[in-house]
C-alpha cells in the first residue's frame, strides 16, 4: 500500500474506488460499479412445456372450483 497513491489503487479492478459520505461519491469500479448502478428486479419467463389458462385472469368458474378443492 501507499499513501496518496490513488492511481495504483484505481487500476486494480478488484478494489472499490471512491470515498464514503462527504469524502466521495461512493464505491464504483468493476463489480462494485455494476452493483451500485444496477437496479435488481425479478422476472418470470413463460414456461413453454405447459401453460394452463387458469393461471391468468379473468378467473371464472374453474378457478372457484380449484380454490374449493385446495381448501
N, CA, C and O atoms as a DFTB+ gen file, in Angstrom:
284 C
 N C O
     1  1       0.804      -1.173       0.000
     2  2       0.000       0.000       0.000
     3  2       0.854       1.246       0.000
     4  3       2.073       1.202       0.168
     5  1       0.189       2.327      -0.190
     6  2       0.886       3.602      -0.195
     7  2      -0.069       4.709       0.194
     8  3      -1.288       4.543       0.141
     9  1       0.485       5.823       0.579
    10  2      -0.317       6.977       0.955
    11  2      -0.381       7.931      -0.230
    12  3       0.641       8.235      -0.844
    13  1      -1.582       8.400      -0.550
    14  2      -1.819       9.313      -1.665
    15  2      -1.356       8.755      -3.005
    16  3      -0.907       9.509      -3.868
    17  1      -1.459       7.468      -3.184
    18  2      -1.074       6.823      -4.441
    19  2      -2.342       6.269      -5.083
    20  3      -2.498       5.054      -5.204
    21  1      -3.252       7.157      -5.496
    22  2      -4.578       6.747      -5.953
    23  2      -4.573       6.112      -7.331
    24  3      -5.504       5.374      -7.655
    25  1      -3.573       6.362      -8.152
    26  2      -3.533       5.783      -9.490
    27  2      -3.360       4.270      -9.401
    28  3      -4.026       3.525     -10.120
    29  1      -2.481       3.821      -8.532
    30  2      -2.270       2.380      -8.355
    31  2      -3.555       1.729      -7.833
    32  3      -3.905       0.624      -8.247
    33  1      -4.239       2.397      -6.948
    34  2      -5.481       1.866      -6.399
    35  2      -6.551       1.760      -7.480
    36  3      -7.321       0.800      -7.490
    37  1      -6.611       2.725      -8.385
    38  2      -7.644       2.758      -9.416
    39  2      -7.463       1.677     -10.475
    40  3      -8.460       1.183     -11.001
    41  1      -6.252       1.292     -10.807
    42  2      -6.027       0.318     -11.879
    43  2      -6.350      -1.106     -11.462
    44  3      -6.403      -1.987     -12.319
    45  1      -6.567      -1.365     -10.189
    46  2      -6.944      -2.698      -9.733
    47  2      -8.467      -2.819      -9.772
    48  3      -9.141      -2.197      -8.951
    49  1      -9.040      -3.610     -10.712
    50  2     -10.498      -3.696     -10.836
    51  2     -11.177      -4.454      -9.703
    52  3     -12.406      -4.456      -9.621
    53  1     -10.408      -5.099      -8.826
    54  2     -10.994      -5.850      -7.723
    55  2     -11.233      -5.010      -6.478
    56  3     -11.804      -5.493      -5.500
    57  1     -10.800      -3.759      -6.508
    58  2     -10.975      -2.881      -5.353
    59  2     -12.008      -1.802      -5.653
    60  3     -12.060      -1.298      -6.775
    61  1     -12.833      -1.437      -4.666
    62  2     -13.753      -0.324      -4.890
    63  2     -12.974       0.979      -4.950
    64  3     -11.925       1.110      -4.320
    65  1     -13.481       1.934      -5.701
    66  2     -12.810       3.219      -5.842
    67  2     -13.782       4.314      -5.447
    68  3     -14.909       4.343      -5.943
    69  1     -13.381       5.197      -4.583
    70  2     -14.233       6.297      -4.162
    71  2     -14.371       6.324      -2.662
    72  3     -14.036       5.361      -1.972
    73  1     -14.863       7.430      -2.168
    74  2     -14.994       7.605      -0.734
    75  2     -16.405       7.322      -0.255
    76  3     -17.275       6.916      -1.026
    77  1     -16.609       7.541       1.011
    78  2     -17.910       7.337       1.635
    79  2     -18.360       8.669       2.231
    80  3     -17.567       9.387       2.838
    81  1     -19.618       8.984       2.054
    82  2     -20.158      10.217       2.628
    83  2     -19.593      11.459       1.960
    84  3     -19.576      11.544       0.732
    85  1     -19.129      12.423       2.748
    86  2     -18.635      13.686       2.206
    87  2     -17.291      13.542       1.506
    88  3     -16.885      14.441       0.769
    89  1     -16.597      12.435       1.720
    90  2     -15.277      12.284       1.118
    91  2     -15.322      11.805      -0.328
    92  3     -14.283      11.775      -0.988
    93  1     -16.475      11.435      -0.836
    94  2     -16.540      10.964      -2.210
    95  2     -17.956      10.610      -2.617
    96  3     -18.900      10.792      -1.849
    97  1     -18.092      10.110      -3.814
    98  2     -19.405       9.782      -4.369
    99  2     -19.853       8.367      -4.020
   100  3     -21.005       8.016      -4.273
   101  1     -18.988       7.558      -3.455
   102  2     -19.333       6.175      -3.163
   103  2     -18.401       5.218      -3.874
   104  3     -17.376       5.627      -4.417
   105  1     -18.757       3.939      -3.871
   106  2     -17.885       2.935      -4.470
   107  2     -18.268       2.723      -5.915
   108  3     -19.444       2.537      -6.227
   109  1     -17.298       2.748      -6.793
   110  2     -17.541       2.394      -8.183
   111  2     -16.243       1.921      -8.810
   112  3     -15.210       2.581      -8.691
   113  1     -16.295       0.803      -9.462
   114  2     -15.177       0.222     -10.203
   115  2     -15.442      -1.276     -10.303
   116  3     -15.718      -1.919      -9.291
   117  1     -15.363      -1.834     -11.494
   118  2     -15.543      -3.268     -11.671
   119  2     -16.919      -3.729     -11.229
   120  3     -17.928      -3.126     -11.593
   121  1     -16.962      -4.799     -10.442
   122  2     -18.246      -5.342      -9.989
   123  2     -18.975      -4.380      -9.059
   124  3     -20.204      -4.395      -8.991
   125  1     -18.228      -3.544      -8.342
   126  2     -18.860      -2.571      -7.452
   127  2     -19.647      -1.542      -8.255
   128  3     -20.705      -1.086      -7.823
   129  1     -19.132      -1.184      -9.412
   130  2     -19.841      -0.253     -10.290
   131  2     -21.149      -0.870     -10.767
   132  3     -22.190      -0.214     -10.772
   133  1     -21.088      -2.125     -11.165
   134  2     -22.295      -2.819     -11.629
   135  2     -23.330      -2.893     -10.520
   136  3     -24.510      -2.635     -10.761
   137  1     -22.911      -3.240      -9.306
   138  2     -23.846      -3.349      -8.183
   139  2     -24.393      -1.982      -7.768
   140  3     -25.555      -1.877      -7.373
   141  1     -23.574      -0.943      -7.853
   142  2     -24.007       0.393      -7.448
   143  2     -25.031       0.972      -8.401
   144  3     -26.016       1.571      -7.968
   145  1     -24.807       0.800      -9.706
   146  2     -25.650       1.457     -10.703
   147  2     -26.716       0.542     -11.293
   148  3     -27.378       0.917     -12.261
   149  1     -26.894      -0.642     -10.733
   150  2     -27.919      -1.573     -11.223
   151  2     -29.105      -1.582     -10.270
   152  3     -28.963      -1.373      -9.065
   153  1     -30.270      -1.827     -10.839
   154  2     -31.484      -1.979     -10.050
   155  2     -31.934      -3.427     -10.191
   156  3     -32.280      -3.868     -11.287
   157  1     -31.929      -4.164      -9.094
   158  2     -32.265      -5.583      -9.139
   159  2     -33.770      -5.756      -9.229
   160  3     -34.534      -5.141      -8.486
   161  1     -34.176      -6.611     -10.159
   162  2     -35.591      -6.943     -10.323
   163  2     -35.722      -8.438     -10.549
   164  3     -34.796      -9.098     -11.020
   165  1     -36.870      -8.946     -10.210
   166  2     -37.149     -10.346     -10.509
   167  2     -38.017     -10.405     -11.762
   168  3     -38.759      -9.471     -12.062
   169  1     -37.914     -11.499     -12.475
   170  2     -38.753     -11.679     -13.654
   171  2     -39.055     -13.161     -13.822
   172  3     -38.361     -14.015     -13.270
   173  1     -40.086     -13.450     -14.582
   174  2     -40.525     -14.818     -14.814
   175  2     -40.679     -15.031     -16.300
   176  3     -41.441     -14.331     -16.965
   177  1     -39.955     -15.996     -16.812
   178  2     -40.138     -16.375     -18.211
   179  2     -41.300     -17.342     -18.312
   180  3     -41.453     -18.218     -17.461
   181  1     -42.102     -17.196     -19.319
   182  2     -43.245     -18.075     -19.515
   183  2     -42.743     -19.464     -19.893
   184  3     -41.931     -19.611     -20.807
   185  1     -43.224     -20.466     -19.195
   186  2     -42.836     -21.843     -19.484
   187  2     -43.422     -22.286     -20.820
   188  3     -44.554     -21.938     -21.157
   189  1     -42.661     -23.037     -21.560
   190  2     -43.137     -23.493     -22.865
   191  2     -43.702     -24.904     -22.807
   192  3     -44.357     -25.342     -23.754
   193  1     -43.468     -25.614     -21.734
   194  2     -43.878     -27.012     -21.676
   195  2     -45.335     -27.193     -21.281
   196  3     -45.997     -28.090     -21.804
   197  1     -45.859     -26.372     -20.378
   198  2     -47.270     -26.480     -20.001
   199  2     -47.765     -25.091     -19.594
   200  3     -47.098     -24.377     -18.845
   201  1     -48.907     -24.734     -20.083
   202  2     -49.442     -23.414     -19.790
   203  2     -50.957     -23.528     -19.670
   204  3     -51.671     -23.565     -20.672
   205  1     -51.438     -23.584     -18.424
   206  2     -52.871     -23.730     -18.215
   207  2     -53.513     -22.350     -18.116
   208  3     -52.977     -21.473     -17.438
   209  1     -54.642     -22.141     -18.771
   210  2     -55.284     -20.826     -18.786
   211  2     -55.784     -20.357     -17.425
   212  3     -56.045     -19.168     -17.247
   213  1     -55.922     -21.266     -16.459
   214  2     -56.422     -20.897     -15.130
   215  2     -55.428     -19.959     -14.425
   216  3     -55.800     -19.250     -13.490
   217  1     -54.185     -19.959     -14.869
   218  2     -53.166     -19.109     -14.238
   219  2     -53.394     -17.626     -14.511
   220  3     -52.880     -16.790     -13.767
   221  1     -54.132     -17.277     -15.534
   222  2     -54.260     -15.890     -15.968
   223  2     -55.692     -15.380     -15.810
   224  3     -56.642     -16.138     -16.010
   225  1     -55.855     -14.118     -15.457
   226  2     -57.199     -13.552     -15.384
   227  2     -57.789     -13.387     -16.774
   228  3     -57.021     -13.373     -17.736
   229  1     -59.072     -13.265     -16.943
   230  2     -60.102     -13.224     -15.901
   231  2     -60.402     -14.635     -15.396
   232  3     -60.533     -15.581     -16.172
   233  1     -60.505     -14.741     -14.079
   234  2     -60.791     -16.028     -13.455
   235  2     -62.299     -16.285     -13.522
   236  3     -63.105     -15.365     -13.385
   237  1     -62.651     -17.507     -13.727
   238  2     -64.058     -17.855     -13.851
   239  2     -64.446     -18.967     -12.905
   240  3     -63.901     -19.081     -11.808
   241  1     -65.385     -19.784     -13.330
   242  2     -65.911     -20.875     -12.505
   243  2     -64.847     -21.923     -12.213
   244  3     -64.850     -22.525     -11.139
   245  1     -63.944     -22.147     -13.150
   246  2     -62.893     -23.142     -12.923
   247  2     -62.003     -22.757     -11.750
   248  3     -61.613     -23.617     -10.960
   249  1     -61.684     -21.491     -11.631
   250  2     -60.848     -21.032     -10.526
   251  2     -61.570     -21.209      -9.205
   252  3     -60.958     -21.606      -8.214
   253  1     -62.845     -20.924      -9.176
   254  2     -63.632     -21.118      -7.958
   255  2     -63.571     -22.574      -7.533
   256  3     -63.410     -22.866      -6.348
   257  1     -63.698     -23.506      -8.497
   258  2     -63.645     -24.928      -8.201
   259  2     -62.272     -25.338      -7.674
   260  3     -62.175     -26.118      -6.727
   261  1     -61.227     -24.820      -8.278
   262  2     -59.870     -25.160      -7.827
   263  2     -59.631     -24.655      -6.411
   264  3     -59.065     -25.376      -5.590
   265  1     -60.049     -23.436      -6.111
   266  2     -59.898     -22.909      -4.753
   267  2     -60.657     -23.750      -3.743
   268  3     -60.173     -23.984      -2.635
   269  1     -61.833     -24.201      -4.114
   270  2     -62.644     -25.026      -3.214
   271  2     -61.954     -26.371      -2.956
   272  3     -61.962     -26.871      -1.831
   273  1     -61.364     -26.947      -3.992
   274  2     -60.677     -28.233      -3.842
   275  2     -59.405     -28.120      -3.006
   276  3     -59.054     -29.053      -2.285
   277  1     -58.714     -26.986      -3.096
   278  2     -57.474     -26.804      -2.345
   279  2     -57.752     -26.649      -0.855
   280  3     -56.992     -27.142      -0.022
   281  1     -58.825     -25.976      -0.527
   282  2     -59.148     -25.765       0.894
   283  2     -59.659     -27.020       1.458
   284  3     -59.994     -27.075       2.641
